[in-house]
Amino acid sequence: MRQRNDETVYLTITSGGQPYNLTGCEVDMVIKSSTTVADSTGTTLSTTTGEIALTNAVGGQATVTVSSAVTATACTNWVMRVDVISGGKRKTAGYGSYTVIAL
């Protein structure tokens, strides 16, 4: 990501190597400074709040819109996690590092 830029992230969620059917699911992306801090201290992007759109639910595909407000602060070695909520149950679909390059 680049500081103060609107960014787009394309996701394909799979299970056992096959696309995970996201029909009827909520998808959340949590971005925070460390795995040891509460999710509430970070930023949550979601299908329920409109930052994540299911572009091909059956094919497990979604697009995440990360606004310039989220990328306003340069950071390195932050973390992000993508969760799928289905039937009221949350399951982590992916996680990794999150960096915003200072410009």
C-alpha positions in Angstrom: 0.0 0.0 0.0 1.1 3.6 -0.5 0.5 6.3 2.0 -2.6 8.5 1.5 -3.7 6.4 -1.6 -7.0 4.7 -2.2 -6.0 1.1 -2.8 -7.9 -2.0 -4.0 -7.1 -5.6 -2.8 -8.4 -8.6 -4.7 -9.2 -11.7 -2.7 -9.9 -15.3 -3.7 -10.8 -17.4 -0.7 -10.3 -21.1 -1.0 -10.8 -24.2 1.2 -8.9 -27.4 0.3 -7.7 -25.8 -2.9 -11.2 -25.1 -4.1 -13.0 -21.8 -4.2 -15.0 -21.2 -1.0 -18.7 -20.3 -1.8 -19.2 -17.0 0.0 -22.9 -16.8 -0.8 -24.7 -15.6 2.3 -21.4 -15.0 4.2 -19.9 -11.9 5.7 -16.2 -11.2 5.0 -14.1 -9.0 7.3 -10.5 -7.7 7.0 -8.9 -6.5 10.2 -5.8 -4.3 10.0 -3.9 -3.6 13.3 -0.5 -2.9 14.6 0.2 -6.3 16.2 -1.3 -9.7 16.8 -1.2 -8.9 20.5 -3.6 -6.0 20.4 -7.4 -6.2 20.4 -9.1 -6.1 17.0 -11.0 -3.0 18.3 -7.7 -1.0 18.2 -7.4 -1.5 14.5 -9.5 -0.9 11.4 -12.1 -3.4 10.3 -13.3 -3.4 6.6 -16.3 -5.5 5.9 -19.1 -6.6 3.5 -21.5 -5.3 6.2 -20.1 -1.8 6.1 -19.4 -1.7 2.3 -15.6 -1.7 2.0 -15.7 -5.3 0.8 -17.8 -6.4 -2.2 -18.3 -10.0 -3.2 -17.5 -10.0 -6.9 -18.1 -13.7 -7.5 -19.5 -15.2 -4.3 -19.6 -18.8 -5.7 -16.0 -18.5 -6.9 -14.9 -17.1 -3.5 -13.9 -13.7 -4.9 -14.1 -10.4 -3.3 -12.7 -6.9 -3.7 -11.6 -4.8 -0.7 -11.5 -1.0 -1.0 -8.9 0.5 1.3 -9.5 4.2 1.6 -6.8 6.9 1.9 -8.0 7.4 5.5 -6.8 3.8 6.3 -3.5 4.4 4.5 -2.9 7.8 6.0 -0.3 6.6 8.4 2.9 4.9 7.1 3.6 1.6 8.9 5.7 -1.5 8.6 5.1 -5.0 10.0 1.5 -4.4 10.9 -0.8 -7.4 10.5 -4.0 -8.1 8.6 -6.4 -10.9 8.8 -9.4 -11.9 6.6 -12.3 -13.7 8.3 -15.4 -15.4 6.8 -18.5 -15.4 9.0 -21.0 -18.1 8.0 -23.9 -19.3 10.0 -22.7 -17.0 12.9 -19.3 -18.7 13.0 -16.1 -16.9 12.3 -13.2 -18.6 10.5 -9.9 -17.0 9.5 -9.4 -17.4 5.8 -6.0 -15.7 5.6 -3.5 -13.4 7.4 -0.2 -11.7 6.7 1.8 -8.6 7.1 0.5 -5.1 6.2 2.8 -2.2 5.2 2.0 1.3 4.1 5.0 2.9 2.3 5.6 6.5 3.2 5.3 9.0 0.3 
